[in-house]
Amino acid sequence: MHILTLHGVNLNMSGRRDPAHYGNITLEAINARLASLAGELGASLDFFQTNHEGAMVERIHRIPEESVNGVIINAGAWTHYSYAITDALAILDLPVVEVHMSNIHAREDFRRHSVLSGVCAGSIAGFGVASYLLGLRAVCSLAAESKAG
């Protein structure tokens, strides 16, 4: 099983950006934790991070041509307004799980709505790096179900 993890805008600043909401863990450490869990789950992972919305859309557009069984996405601020990313994700015929390290529902009003959630199988928020780990478990389970069914 092959999973793609998409990290959006400002996620490359993890560990330095607003530790009260996001903690001190770096993106490299998040990816290492995900890779370790993927090994336990028998999955392989690829990672992509960009601060350019068009690059994210283009990366999503390539997924149908690849052997990807599921996607984890933390779109960062794009979560709240990127209809371009939403439309790109809607093209996919595989499970997508949205994750957020902070609890977006307990933050500023503009962060409480996700335009992505309607095209995702589910959303996990508020558990720090564990949001990613829970997201990986969820997308692997959903991908296995869709292979079996």
VEXDREN-2710 file (C-alpha; in Angstrom, 1 decimal):
% VEXDREN-2710
k/r/px/py/pz
1/MET/0.0/0.0/0.0
2/HIS/1.4/3.4/-1.0
3/ILE/0.3/6.6/0.7
4/LEU/1.2/10.2/-0.3
5/THR/1.5/12.8/2.5
6/LEU/0.9/16.4/1.3
7/HIS/2.1/19.2/3.5
8/GLY/0.9/22.7/2.6
9/VAL/1.9/26.3/3.1
10/ASN/4.2/27.1/6.1
11/LEU/4.5/23.4/7.2
12/ASN/8.2/23.7/6.3
13/MET/8.4/26.0/9.3
14/SER/7.1/23.4/11.8
15/GLY/9.1/23.5/15.0
16/ARG/9.7/27.3/14.6
17/ARG/6.2/28.6/13.9
18/ASP/3.8/29.3/16.8
19/PRO/4.8/26.5/19.1
20/ALA/1.8/27.1/21.4
21/HIS/-0.4/25.8/18.6
22/TYR/1.9/23.5/16.7
23/GLY/4.5/22.3/19.2
24/ASN/8.2/22.2/18.6
25/ILE/8.4/19.2/16.2
26/THR/10.0/19.8/12.8
27/LEU/8.5/18.6/9.5
28/GLU/11.4/16.2/9.2
29/ALA/10.6/14.7/12.5
30/ILE/6.9/14.4/11.6
31/ASN/7.9/12.6/8.4
32/ALA/10.2/10.3/10.3
33/ARG/7.4/9.4/12.8
34/LEU/5.0/8.7/9.8
35/ALA/7.6/6.6/8.1
36/SER/8.1/4.5/11.2
37/LEU/4.4/3.9/11.6
38/ALA/4.1/3.2/7.9
39/GLY/6.7/0.4/8.3
40/GLU/4.6/-1.1/11.1
41/LEU/1.5/-0.9/9.0
42/GLY/3.2/-2.4/5.9
43/ALA/2.8/0.8/3.9
44/SER/5.2/3.0/2.0
45/LEU/5.1/6.8/2.0
46/ASP/6.0/9.7/-0.2
47/PHE/6.1/13.2/1.1
48/PHE/5.5/16.5/-0.7
49/GLN/5.6/20.0/0.8
50/THR/5.2/23.3/-1.0
51/ASN/4.3/26.9/-0.2
52/HIS/2.9/27.4/-3.8
53/GLU/-0.7/26.6/-4.3
54/GLY/-0.3/25.8/-8.0
55/ALA/2.5/23.4/-7.2
56/MET/0.2/21.6/-4.7
57/VAL/-2.6/21.4/-7.4
58/GLU/-0.2/20.0/-9.9
59/ARG/1.1/17.4/-7.5
60/ILE/-2.4/16.3/-6.8
61/HIS/-3.1/16.1/-10.5
62/ARG/-0.3/13.6/-11.0
63/ILE/-1.7/11.1/-8.4
64/PRO/-4.1/9.2/-10.8
65/GLU/-1.1/8.3/-12.9
66/GLU/0.8/6.9/-9.9
67/SER/0.4/3.8/-7.7
68/VAL/-1.0/5.8/-4.8
69/ASN/-3.7/4.2/-2.6
70/GLY/-4.5/7.1/-0.3
71/VAL/-3.6/10.6/0.6
72/ILE/-3.0/12.5/3.9
73/ILE/-3.2/16.3/3.5
74/ASN/-2.4/19.1/5.9
75/ALA/-3.0/22.1/3.6
76/GLY/-2.2/24.7/6.3
77/ALA/-4.0/28.0/5.7
78/TRP/-5.2/26.7/2.2
79/THR/-7.6/24.6/4.2
80/HIS/-9.8/27.6/4.7
81/TYR/-10.0/29.1/1.2
82/SER/-8.4/27.0/-1.5
83/TYR/-11.2/25.9/-3.9
84/ALA/-8.4/25.0/-6.4
85/ILE/-7.0/22.4/-4.0
86/THR/-10.5/21.3/-3.1
87/ASP/-11.4/20.8/-6.8
88/ALA/-8.1/18.9/-7.4
89/LEU/-8.8/16.5/-4.5
90/ALA/-12.3/16.0/-5.7
91/ILE/-10.9/14.4/-8.9
92/LEU/-9.3/11.6/-7.0
93/ASP/-10.9/8.2/-6.6
94/LEU/-9.1/7.1/-3.5
95/PRO/-9.3/8.0/0.2
96/VAL/-8.1/11.4/1.4
97/VAL/-7.7/12.2/5.1
98/GLU/-7.3/15.8/6.2
99/VAL/-5.2/16.4/9.2
100/HIS/-4.3/19.4/11.4
101/MET/-2.0/19.6/14.3
102/SER/-4.0/22.3/16.1
103/ASN/-7.7/22.2/16.9
104/ILE/-8.9/24.4/14.1
105/HIS/-12.4/24.4/15.7
106/ALA/-11.1/26.1/18.8
107/ARG/-9.1/28.9/17.0
108/GLU/-9.9/32.1/15.1
109/ASP/-13.3/32.2/13.3
110/PHE/-11.6/32.0/9.8
111/ARG/-9.8/28.8/10.8
112/ARG/-13.0/26.9/11.9
113/HIS/-14.2/26.1/8.4
114/SER/-12.5/23.7/6.0
115/VAL/-13.3/23.9/2.3
116/LEU/-11.4/20.7/1.9
117/SER/-13.4/18.5/4.3
118/GLY/-16.3/18.0/1.9
119/VAL/-14.1/16.1/-0.5
120/CYS/-12.1/14.2/2.2
121/ALA/-13.1/10.9/3.8
122/GLY/-12.6/12.5/7.2
123/SER/-10.7/15.1/9.2
124/ILE/-8.5/14.8/12.3
125/ALA/-7.5/17.9/14.2
126/GLY/-6.0/19.0/17.5
127/PHE/-3.7/16.1/18.5
128/GLY/-0.3/17.6/17.4
129/VAL/1.8/15.1/15.5
130/ALA/-0.6/12.3/16.6
131/SER/-3.1/13.9/14.1
132/TYR/-0.8/12.7/11.3
133/LEU/-0.4/9.3/12.8
134/LEU/-4.1/8.8/13.3
135/GLY/-4.6/10.1/9.7
136/LEU/-2.1/7.5/8.4
137/ARG/-4.0/4.7/10.3
138/ALA/-7.3/5.9/8.9
139/VAL/-6.2/6.3/5.3
140/CYS/-4.5/2.8/5.4
141/SER/-7.7/1.3/6.7
142/LEU/-9.8/3.0/4.1
143/ALA/-7.5/2.0/1.3
144/ALA/-7.5/-1.6/2.4
145/GLU/-11.3/-1.6/2.5
146/SER/-11.5/-0.1/-1.0
147/LYS/-9.0/-2.8/-2.3
148/ALA/-11.1/-5.6/-0.6
149/GLY/-14.4/-4.3/-1.7
END
